Amino acid sequence: MGRKKRESAKSVNRRWMWVLVAAVAVSVVGGYQWYWLPKQLRQEARTVLAQGDRLRGQNRGAEAAQLYRRAVELDSTLASAWNALAVLEVSAQRLEAALPLFDRALALDPRFFEAQVGRAIAHEGLGRFLAAEADYKAALALRPRFGGVHYNLGYLYQQQGFYSEAQAHYEACLRLLPNMLKAMANLGSVYDLQQDPGKAAEVFERALAVHSDEAPLYARLGKSYMKLADHPQAHAAYMRALDLGVEEAFLFYDLAVMSEQMDSLEVAESYLNRALEADPTHADAYHKLGTVTAARGDAVQAAVYYQRALERNPVHAAAHYSLAQLYFAQGRAAEGQELMQAFAELKEYEGLLSSLKRNANREPRNPQIPYEMAQLHLRFGQVREAVAALQRVLLLDPDHQAAQQRLAEVEQRRRGG
């Protein structure tokens, strides 16, 4: 009896031992499968990602997107696949759709340089200056010697009127990429915008030493020399630009100004007509045609040109003055006096606006200055300029309630509400 119990006990123990072995075996197999399967999926995800990259390189974006989506299904922690999806959205100009994808990539890898730059580009395209600036700066913190990001940030600053900051980043870009045409061209323009045409001309000359057939640079160089009153150099640069096919209204206008100063009135008239062919809205060209025509003794046609200048730019102070003087000479005193009154008001407007622009150059991030500009524009009926100034306020300070309210009022009036 005792022996049977012992055998029975051994049998039970053996059964439990086999159950335990089986359980351990299942545990081992399960553990192996748990380890092996995600590793296999991760490898498969990377293979699919590489296939997507090849298709994207062949401009087969829709097919690449399918593979990228498959890659994140296989491995949702694959930051590169999220970034690749975001880049495709940016390429298709679906910038809002790209942002959460860039966010996902950066949440997985906060040091993902390409995603940081991509998100900056998306924010910039959506007009979100502060967010774009922050992302570009974060990208430079990761790679401070990446010239392309310095260029992008410089361009962002240039577009928003932060010229000294734009200058610093263009110069940093050119230290890393000395012959980058766009950086040199924009740096010269920024110097011009900072009222330093001498440095602008130096930069344009340096750029042309490397890119000798870049026609727009000759036009910009001519403009800088024109500001320096170096007419021979301006004329030479402009003529080279013309030889290379440039057809810009400002170029023809400046050539007309130089011709007028040399008493070549027929040549000046010809250039002014070419300026208007290039830009029929060019009010300065119409005004200058009026002065040239008046100098040739045709007061009636001169008045027509002055009036056309005012139709295209109702706040053109010089056209008010010239037409007033012509009316006074014709004995039309009342009309002349009315125009002179308008001229005086417009000169006040120009003076106040110039002062605000100087303040804006000194404090480009102060939202109160463009708000005051908007108020000034509205006072003189310049609604389009006022809207642009109010939008700039909100770019600098999205929570500026006075600007929000004023913009809403202006837009309602424009809609006729």
SULCOR-V407720 format. One record per backbone hydrogen bond with DSSP energy under -0.5 kcal/mol. CO is the residue of the C=O (numbers start at 0). NH is the residue of the N-H. E is the energy in kcal/mol with one decimal. If there is no record, write none. Layout:
# SULCOR-V407720
co->(CO:CO)
nh->(NH:NH)
e->(E:E)
This chain:
# SULCOR-V407720
co->(0:1:2:3:4:5:6:7:8:9:10:11:12:13:14:15:16:17:18:19:20:21:22:23:24:25:26:27:28:29:30:31:32:33:34:35:36:37:38:39:40:41:42:43:44:45:46:47:48:49:50:51:52:53:54:54:55:58:59:60:61:62:63:64:65:66:67:68:69:70:74:76:77:77:78:79:80:81:82:83:84:85:86:87:88:89:92:93:94:95:96:97:98:99:100:101:102:103:104:108:110:111:112:113:114:115:116:117:118:119:120:121:122:123:126:127:128:129:130:131:132:133:134:135:136:137:138:142:144:145:145:146:147:148:149:150:151:152:153:154:155:156:157:160:161:162:163:164:165:166:167:168:169:170:171:172:172:176:178:179:180:181:182:183:184:185:186:187:188:189:190:191:195:196:197:198:199:200:201:202:203:204:205:206:206:209:210:212:213:213:214:214:215:216:217:218:219:220:221:222:223:224:225:228:229:230:231:232:233:234:235:236:237:238:239:240:241:247:248:249:250:251:252:253:254:255:256:257:258:259:262:263:264:265:266:267:268:269:270:271:272:273:274:278:280:281:282:283:284:285:286:287:288:289:290:291:292:293:296:297:298:299:300:301:302:303:304:305:306:307:308:312:314:315:316:317:318:319:320:321:322:323:324:325:326:327:330:331:332:333:334:335:336:337:338:339:340:341:342:343:344:345:346:347:348:349:350:351:352:353:354:355:356:357:358:362:364:365:365:366:367:368:369:370:371:372:373:374:375:376:377:380:381:382:383:384:385:386:387:388:389:390:391:392:396:398:399:400:401:402:403:404:405:406:407:408:409:410:411:412)
nh->(4:5:6:7:8:9:10:11:12:13:14:15:16:17:18:19:20:21:22:23:24:25:26:27:28:29:30:31:32:33:34:35:36:37:38:39:40:41:42:43:44:45:46:47:48:49:50:51:52:53:54:55:56:57:57:59:58:60:63:64:65:66:67:68:69:70:71:72:73:74:77:78:80:81:82:83:84:85:86:87:88:89:90:91:93:92:94:97:98:99:100:101:102:103:104:105:106:107:108:111:112:115:116:117:118:119:120:121:122:123:124:125:127:126:128:131:132:133:134:135:136:137:138:139:140:141:142:145:146:148:149:150:151:152:153:154:155:156:157:158:159:161:160:162:165:166:167:168:169:170:171:172:173:174:175:175:176:179:180:183:184:185:186:187:188:189:190:191:192:193:195:194:199:200:201:202:203:204:205:206:207:208:209:209:210:211:213:214:216:217:217:218:219:220:221:222:223:224:225:226:227:229:228:230:233:234:235:236:237:238:239:240:241:242:243:245:244:251:252:253:254:255:256:257:258:259:260:261:263:262:264:267:268:269:270:271:272:273:274:275:276:277:278:281:282:285:286:287:288:289:290:291:292:293:294:295:297:296:298:301:302:303:304:305:306:307:308:309:310:311:312:315:316:319:320:321:322:323:324:325:326:327:328:329:331:330:332:335:336:337:338:339:340:341:342:343:344:345:346:347:348:349:350:351:352:353:354:355:356:357:358:359:360:361:362:365:366:368:369:370:371:372:373:374:375:376:377:378:379:381:380:382:385:386:387:388:389:390:391:392:393:394:395:396:399:400:403:404:405:406:407:408:409:410:411:412:413:414:416:415)
e->(-2.3:-2.3:-2.9:-3.2:-2.8:-2.5:-2.8:-2.6:-2.9:-3.1:-2.7:-2.9:-2.5:-2.8:-2.7:-2.9:-3.1:-3.3:-2.8:-3.0:-3.3:-3.1:-2.7:-3.2:-3.2:-3.5:-2.8:-2.5:-2.7:-2.9:-2.1:-3.3:-2.8:-0.8:-1.2:-2.5:-2.7:-3.1:-2.1:-2.6:-2.9:-1.9:-1.9:-2.6:-2.4:-2.2:-1.9:-2.4:-2.4:-1.9:-2.1:-2.7:-2.2:-0.8:-0.7:-2.5:-1.9:-0.6:-2.3:-2.6:-1.5:-1.6:-2.6:-2.6:-1.9:-2.4:-2.0:-1.4:-2.1:-2.3:-1.6:-1.4:-0.8:-1.5:-2.5:-2.3:-2.2:-2.1:-2.6:-1.9:-1.7:-2.3:-2.6:-1.5:-3.1:-2.1:-1.0:-1.3:-1.4:-0.7:-0.6:-2.3:-2.8:-2.1:-2.1:-2.6:-2.2:-1.7:-2.0:-1.8:-1.3:-2.0:-2.4:-2.7:-2.5:-1.7:-2.4:-2.1:-2.7:-2.7:-2.5:-1.4:-2.8:-1.7:-1.2:-2.5:-3.1:-2.2:-2.1:-2.6:-2.4:-2.1:-2.3:-2.3:-1.8:-1.1:-2.3:-1.5:-0.9:-0.7:-1.4:-2.2:-2.5:-2.7:-2.4:-2.7:-2.4:-2.4:-2.5:-2.6:-1.1:-2.8:-1.4:-1.4:-2.4:-2.8:-1.9:-1.8:-2.5:-2.5:-1.9:-2.5:-2.5:-1.5:-1.1:-0.6:-3.2:-1.9:-0.6:-2.0:-2.9:-2.6:-2.3:-2.3:-1.8:-2.4:-2.2:-2.1:-2.5:-1.4:-2.4:-1.9:-1.9:-2.7:-1.8:-2.3:-2.6:-2.7:-2.2:-2.5:-2.4:-1.4:-0.7:-1.0:-3.1:-0.6:-1.6:-1.4:-1.0:-1.0:-0.8:-1.5:-2.3:-2.7:-2.5:-1.9:-2.2:-2.4:-2.2:-1.9:-1.4:-2.6:-1.4:-1.2:-2.4:-3.1:-2.2:-2.3:-2.6:-2.5:-1.8:-2.2:-2.5:-2.3:-1.5:-2.4:-1.7:-1.8:-2.6:-2.5:-2.2:-2.1:-2.2:-2.3:-2.2:-2.8:-2.1:-1.0:-2.9:-1.9:-1.2:-2.4:-2.6:-2.1:-2.3:-2.4:-2.2:-1.7:-2.1:-2.1:-1.6:-1.9:-2.1:-1.9:-1.3:-1.5:-2.5:-2.8:-2.3:-1.9:-1.9:-2.6:-2.7:-2.5:-2.1:-1.2:-2.3:-1.7:-0.9:-1.9:-2.3:-1.5:-2.1:-2.4:-2.4:-2.1:-2.1:-2.0:-2.0:-1.7:-1.9:-1.9:-1.2:-1.6:-2.2:-2.8:-2.3:-2.1:-2.4:-1.9:-2.3:-2.6:-2.1:-1.2:-3.1:-1.4:-1.2:-2.3:-3.0:-2.1:-2.1:-2.1:-2.1:-2.0:-2.6:-2.4:-2.0:-2.5:-2.3:-1.7:-2.2:-2.9:-2.4:-2.6:-2.6:-2.5:-1.9:-2.1:-2.4:-2.1:-2.0:-2.5:-2.1:-1.7:-2.7:-1.8:-0.8:-1.0:-0.7:-1.4:-2.2:-2.2:-2.4:-2.0:-2.1:-2.9:-2.4:-2.0:-1.4:-3.3:-1.5:-1.4:-1.9:-2.7:-2.0:-2.1:-2.5:-2.4:-1.7:-2.0:-2.0:-1.4:-2.0:-2.7:-2.1:-1.1:-2.2:-2.7:-2.5:-2.7:-2.1:-2.2:-2.5:-2.8:-2.1:-2.2:-2.4:-1.6:-3.1:-1.1)
